[in-house]
Amino acid sequence: MNAVEITNLTKTFGSTTALDNLSLNIEKGKITGLIGADGAGKTTLLRTIIGLLVPNNGNISTLGYNPVVQKEELTPYIGYMPQKFGLYEDLTVIENLSLYADLKNVPHDFEKMLEFTKLAPFQDRLAGALSGGMKQKLGLACTLLGNPEFLLLDEPSVGVDPISRRDLMKMVRDMINPQTTVLWSTAYLDEAHSFDTAVVIDEGKVIYAGNPHDLAPTAQEFENKVIELMGGYKREESLIAKNYDYKASEVDLTVEADNLEKCYGKFYAVKNNTFKIKKGEIFGLLGPNGAGKSTSFKMMCGLARPTNGTARIMGIDITKEPEKARSNLGYMAQKFSLYGSLTVRENLEFFASAYGIGFRNRISRVEEIIDVFGLKNYADQKSEQLPLGLKQRLSMACALIHNPPVLFLDEPTSGVDVITRRDFWNHITSLAKKGVTILVTTHFMDEAEYCDRISLFYKGETIALGTPQELKNKARASTMEETFITLIKESEKE
C-alpha cells in the first residue's frame, strides 16, 4: 500500500522548473530517503506533497487525500520538519517542547523523549546555545510529538557529523509507530543504505527509486552509480590550478598552531591545539559539531583572538601582525559569506580590493578569474540568485583571487551535488600539487581520504593525528566513517 502516489508532477517558479513531470510512489510504513543536491527539487517535492505548494500540473494523493484541495483534512496526520526548523532560540529545550505540545494539543509528557535524545541534562539550556546536532535532535523531538502518521524531514542531518546522523536515524526508527511513513531528504549519498527505499532526484527528475542495495552494496559504489545516472564525470585538468600564480617560498612549515586556546568563561571551545602543516599539504580538520573546528579556523585567520597561544601563517604571527599574516591566506567560510546584493563581478572586485590588488591589475585579474572559474555567463547576476554549486565556486574564486600560498576551506562542498564535489576536489588536489597549503573541514567522510593528514578534533582538543590510513589502522576500521565514530567513542571512555 502506498502512502503517496504522484503522477506527472510539474512545478515551476518563473523560468525555473523545480519538478519536471515527476512520477513516484512512496510505500506506507517505510523510511524513504529522498537524495539529491541543493536545488535538485527535494524541498519543493516535500512541500507539494503536503499542500504547502500547488503544482502546475500532475496529480498527488497523500494518505488518500488530495493536498491541493484537502490540506486542512490532511494536516493533522502530518509531522513536518522544514530545513530551517523553527526552534525558538531564546526559549529553553523544555520550553520549546512545551510550546509545540500546546500547538499540537498533546500532553506535556517529555521524560522518554528527553532521555532518548540525551537532552535531559540540557532541558534548561537555551535552544540557541545548543550544538548543531543537539538542535536537530530537539527539532526532531518537537516534530515527533503527537505521533504523526506521515513524517517529512527536510535535510535533518545537514551539516551534522556522522555520529549525530546515526543518532537521528536511530531516534526515528525507535520512536515512530511501525505503520508511520517517513520521507527523509538528504544531500548525503552515504546515508542511502540507512533507508528502506532510496529515491535519487536530480534537476527535478527521479533518476533512481528502489532498494539502495539493489543499486550498489556500499556507499562509495552507490555514489559511483549515481554519477553514472547523472551522465558521468570525467576528470580534466584543473584550469584553476593551471592559471594559479603560485609564488614559491622558502618557508616549509606554512601553517602552525601553537597551543591555541579559546575560552569563554569557564568553557574551553579550543584547548591546547597544536599542529604544523607543510607546504603543499592537504590537512583535514575533522570532528563532531561543536568540537571547536570553526573556532580554530577563526583564530588562525585572525578573526577571533586566542585566549592563549598563537598561530603562524608563512612564519608570521597572526596575533602580532594579523594583516601581514592574512595577506598570505585565502578563506572560504562555512556559510555563504559573499554579498548577495552584489553581482558576481562586483563581489570579485570587492575582494580583489580587500586583498590589496591595485586598481590597474584588479580589472584584468577579475576578468581572468571569471573566465577560469567558468562564471562568464553569470558575471552580471546577483550572487544571491545563483544555485548553491555556483555560489560555492564564487566563494572559492574570491578566496583565491590574490593567489595566496595558504587556503582555508570550511566545509566547501556542503550541499552541492556529487559531480560538483568531485570537481572541487580536483581543483583542491591540483592546487596542492602546485604547492598551495590547504586546511579543510568536512562532514563527508569519503572526502577525508583526499587529505594527506587528518587531525580528529573532539571537545576542543586533538584526539588523533595522522594519515587517513594511520587513523584507520588505529581504529581497526576499513572506512573513515567507522574510524571517526570509533575514535570519538574511545575518547569518551577515556
N, C-alpha and C positions, 0 to 999 in steps of 0.2 A: 504494500500500500504506500502511496506517495503522499507526503505532507505538502509538497509544492509541485505543480505542473505548469510549465511555461512553454508556449509555442510562439515562434516568430516575433520575439520581443525586440522592439526598436525604441531607443530613447536618444534624442539629440538635444544639444544645448547650442543654439545658433548653428554655426557651420561644423561643430564638433559632434561626431557620432560616438556616444558613450557605450551604447549597446547596439549591436549590429545583427538584427534578425536572429536573435539568440533563442535556442530551444533547450530545455533542461528539465529533468525530473529529480526531485530530492526525496529520498526514501524516509519514511516515518520511523522514528526511534533510532536513527543512526546519527553519528557525528560526521558531517560532511565538511571537508576543507575546501575553501574557495581560494585558490592560489594564483597570485599574479602580482605584477609590479604596480606601483602607484600610477594611476591613470589608465589601468587596464579595464576598469569598469566595475570593480568589486563593490565599492560603496554605492554606486548607482543601482546595481542589481539588488543589493540588500534593501535599500530604501524603497525600491519599486515593489519588491515582494510584500512589504508590509503597508503599502499605501501612502508612504510619505512623498513619493513622486508618482506622477501619472505618465505612463508610456505614450509614445506617439502612435505605435501600432503593436499588435500582438495581444495574446490572452494569458492571464495568470489566474491560477487557483491556489490559494493559501489556506490550508486546513479546511478546505471545502468552501471558502469564502472568496468572493471577487474583491480584492483590496481596493479597487478603484471606486466602487460604489458601496462596499460594506466594511469600510475601515473601522467604524465605531464598534461593530459587532466583533471584528477580528482582534482589536487591540487588547482586550482583557486576557487573551491567551498568549500574548507576545512578551518576551523579555528581550529588550534591545539595548546593547551596549555600543554606542557610537565610538568612532575612532578617538575623539577627544571627549572622554566621558565626563559628564557634568558633575564631578565632585565639587563640593563647596570647600575650598581650601582654607577658609577661616573658621570652619567647623571641625570638631574632633572626629575621630573614627566613629565613636558611638553616636555622636550627633548626626553624622551622615546616614548611618544605618537607621536611626530613628526617624529621620525625615523621609527616607524612601519607604520605610514601613508604613508611615502615615499616608503617604501618597498612594500606596498600593492597598491600603486598608487591611494590613495583616498584623498579627501580634508582634510585640517587641521581645521576641524570643531569639536572642542572638548568641547564646552561650556556645552552641555547637558550631555555629558559623565562625565565631571568633577563635575558637580552639582549632578548627580545621585550617583556617587561613593563617594561623600563628600570629594573629593581630591582637590577641587578648592582652599581652603586656603593653600594647601601644594604643589601647582604646581611648585614652585621654589625650593622645597626641593630635595636633592639628593635621589635617589631611595634606596641607601644603608642605609640611615638614617630613613627609614620608619619602622613602626612596621610590624610584620608578616602578620596581617590581611590586612593592607594597601598595602603591596607588592602584596598580592594575588589579591586585587581589581584592582590594576594597571595592573598586568599581564593579568587579565581577560578583562580589558578595551582594551588593545592592541590586544588581540585575537579577540574581537568583531568588531574591525574596518573592514569596508567593508561588513558588514552583511553577513557572510558566511552561506551557505545553510546547512552545517553539522558542528556542533561544538563538538569537542572532548576535554574533560577536564580531565587531569590525576591527580587525587587527589588534586583539587584546595583548598580543605578545610583541608588538613593535617596540624596538629599542630596549628590550629587556634581555638579560643574559640567559644562557641555556638552562641554568638551574631554575630560575623563575618561570621560564617557559614550560618546563616539565611540571612544575608545581601547579601552574594554571590548568594544564590539561588534566592532571590528577584530580584537581578540585572539581572540574566539570564532570568528569566520569564518575566520581564518588558521590556527588551531591545531587545529581539530577535523577528524576524518575526514569525507569527503564524505557518508558514509552515517549520520553521527551526527544524531540528532534533538535539537533544543533547544527547551525550553519556558521562556521568559523572562518573568517577571511584572514589571509596572511600573505606577506611578501617573502617568507622564508620557505624555500623549497625543501630544506632539510626537515621540515615539520610534516611533510607529506605522509610518511609512514605511521604517524600517530593518529591518523584519521581512518574511519571505516571506508570512506569514499573520498577520492581526490578529484576535484574539478579544477582544471587549469584554464585560466581565461587570459586572453591576450588581444588587445585592441578591440574589446567589446564582443569577442567571439570565444566560444568554448573550443579549445583545441585538444582537450582530453577530459574524459569523465569515466571513472571506474575505480576498481581496487588499485591502490598505488603499487602493490606488489606485482600486479599484472603488467605494469609498465616497466618497472625495474626493481630489483631486490634491495638496493642500497640508496642512500641519499645522493652520493656523487653520480651514480648511474642514472638516477631519476633526473638530476639536473641535466646530464648529457642528452637524455631522451627528449626533455622539454626543449632544449636548444635546437635539436633536430626538427621538432614540430614547429618551431618558430622560424625555420628557414636555415638554421645552421650558423656557425661562427667560424670565420677564417681569420686567424691571427695575421696581421700585417705589420709592417714596420711602423713604429710609433713616430709620427711626424712631430709630436710634441718634444720627444727626446732628441730627434734628429736636428731640430731647429733650436735646441736649448743652448744658450751661450754660457756653458759652464766654465768658470774661471778656476783653474787648478790652484790648490793651496797646499802649503807645506804642513798645515795643521792636520794631524792624523785623527785625534780624538775631537770630532766636530761638535758633539753634544755631550755634556757632562752634568749629571745631577749629583750634588754633593751634600748628603744628609739633609735633604729638603724636608721641611716640616710646615704644616699649616694647621693652626689650632684656632678653634672658635670656642672661647671659654675653656671648658674642661674637655671638649671633644676634639680629637685629632682626626682631621679629614685625611691628612697625609703625615706619615711618621717615618723618619729615618730612611727616606727614599734616596738610594744611591745607585747609579749605573753610569756606564760610559759607552758611547756609540762611536764606531769608527766611520771614517769617510766611505761613502757608497754602500753603507749597510742599511737594510730594512729591519727596523726594530719594532716589534709589536708590543703594545701595552694592552693586556687582556685582563678582564676582571668583571665581577658582577656589578650591577647598578649600585651606585653609592660607594664603590670601592676606593674612589679618590683619583680616578684616571683623568677626568676633565680638570680637576683642581690642580693636578700635577702639570698638565698642559698649560694652564693659565699662569702658573708660577714661572714655568720655563720660558713663556713668551713675554713675561714682564707685565701681564695683565692683572696679576694678583701678587702682592708682596709676601714672600715667605715669612713665617714666624721665626724660623731658624734655617740655617743652611743657605745654599745658593745654587745657581745653575750657570753654566758657561756655554755660550754658542760661539763656535770657532775660536775658543780660548778667551772670549770676552765675558766678564762677569755681568750677568743680567741685572743684579741689584746695584752695581756701581756705575755701569754705562749702558742703561737699558736701550736707548735709541740706537747706539752703535751696534749692540748685540742684535736687536730686532732687524736691522738693515740686512742681516745675513739670513733672515728667516722668512719663509712663506707659510702662512697659517690658514688652513681651511677648517672653519668651525663646524661643530656637530650639527647645529641648526643653521638653515639658510640665513646668512648674515649680510647679504647684499641689500641694496636699496631698491625695494620693489617698484617705486615710482619712477626710477631712472631706467633708461633703456640699457641694453647690453653694452653698447658703445660708451654711454655715459658712465656706467659702473667701471668699465675698464680704464677710462680716462681718469676717474676719481682715484682709483687705486694706484695707477701709474704715478699720479701726482703725489699721493700719500707716501709712496715708496721712494720718492726723490728723483724720479726720472724727469729731466729737464724738458721744457716745452717743445724745443725743436725735435728731440728724439721721441717725445711722447706720442705724437700723431702717427708716426711711422711704426712705432712699437705696437700701438693699439691695433692698427690695421693688420700687422703681421700676426698678432695673437688671434684676431678674429678669423683670419684665414687658416691658421694652423689648427685651431680648435673646432673648425667647421661651423662657425657661428655667423657666416656671411648672410644667410637668409633670415637671421633673427636680429641683426645688429641694431635695428631701429625699433625693436619690440621691447615693451616694458618687461623687466625681469620677473615681475610677479605673475605675468601671463604665460611664462614658459612652463612646459611639463618638467617634472622633477629631474629626469635624466639630464636635460639641458641646463637646469638650474645648477646641478652638481658640476657639470662641465664648466659653466661660467665661474662658479666658485673656485674651481681649480685654476682656471685661467687667471683670475685676479690674484691668487696666491703665488703664481709663477711669473707674473708679468715682469718682475725685476731680476729674473734668473738667479734666485737665491741658492746658495750651496746646501741649505738645510730646509726641509719641508716637513711641517707638522700637519697630519691629516686626522681629524677627529671624526670617526665613522663616516668616511667619504662615500660609501656605497649604500648607505641605509635607504631602503625603499625603492631603489632603482631595479630595473629588470635584469635578468641573469646575463643577457648578452652585454648590456652596458657595464655590468660589474666586471666581466672578463676584459672588456675594452679598457676600463680604468686600471686594472691590474697590469695589463700590457704596458700602459704608459708608466705606471709606478716602477715596475721591474726594469724597464728600459732606461728610465731616469737614473735609477740606482747604478746600473752598469756604466753609466756615463760619469758617475762619481758623486751624484747628489745623495745626501744622507736623508733618510726618511723615517720619521717616527709616526706610527699609525695605531689607532684603536679600531676595534671592530667587534661586533657580536656574531659575525658569520665565522663559524669555526673552521670552515674549509679555507677561508682567506688567511688564517693564521699559518697555513702551510707555505705561503709565499714569503714569510718572514725569515730572515737569516737567524735572528734570535728573538726570544719572547721573554718578557717579564710578566709573570702572573701576579696580579695585584689583588689584595683582599684586605678589607678593613684598614686601608691606608698604608699597607706595608707590602713589600715584595716577598712572596712566599715561595717562588720558584723562578729560576733564571736559566735559560739555555736555548739550544736549538729546538725546533719542533720535535725532532726525533729523540733528543735527550729528555725532553719533558714526557714524551710518550713512554719511553723506557722507565722513567722514574715512577710513572703511574701504572705501569704494566697494562697499558691500553693500546688499542690499534687505531683509534681516531682521536682527533683533537677535542671533540665534544666530550668523550669519555674521560680524556685526560683532564680537562677543565673541571669537570664535576668531581672526579676522584681526588684531585689535589686540593680543591676547596674543602671537601668534606674531611679529608685528613687533617687539614689545617684547623678546622673547627674542633676536632677531637683533642688536638694539642692545646 
